[in-house]
């Protein structure tokens, strides 16, 4: 994977049962102060959305229609191979 990928496409490639772990890994990468492994799933989902918007604001991701486009380096390393 060289270029950016749509967030929704990335989530679709992660097994449904693995999605909470993927979101927590994303937060651990970008917001380690949250201790995502201890958060309820509802909070994890809220923080993922907030973090994607923060990445857009910082110029590290792009908003495309109702989705986000993210470069490989913002995806947790264990999940980069799923693209």
Steps between C-alpha positions, in 0.01 A plus 500: 500500500656826390230762488212607719205273567140578587426439867172322417684263264756425766230425758321275250816291456543443873300203629197617694617325816838670470361851442499607869865391532584690181336817633680463833833449322432816296435696819803352675711622207359853487357562848691280745393721790145361463597144598263374231517140622305602810234710327145382428439434131267801464780731620749331269277572202458864604873548546578337164276753328652790694850378422429473127376861501812605692718326241320695226554825687870415538529425126569129557168378350236632264123522518341357185122527481376319813824306539865552586806426290799396711862427409656167605700654786185587698379139489623274782782289359341157561206607281691658211524164326121481467502759225 
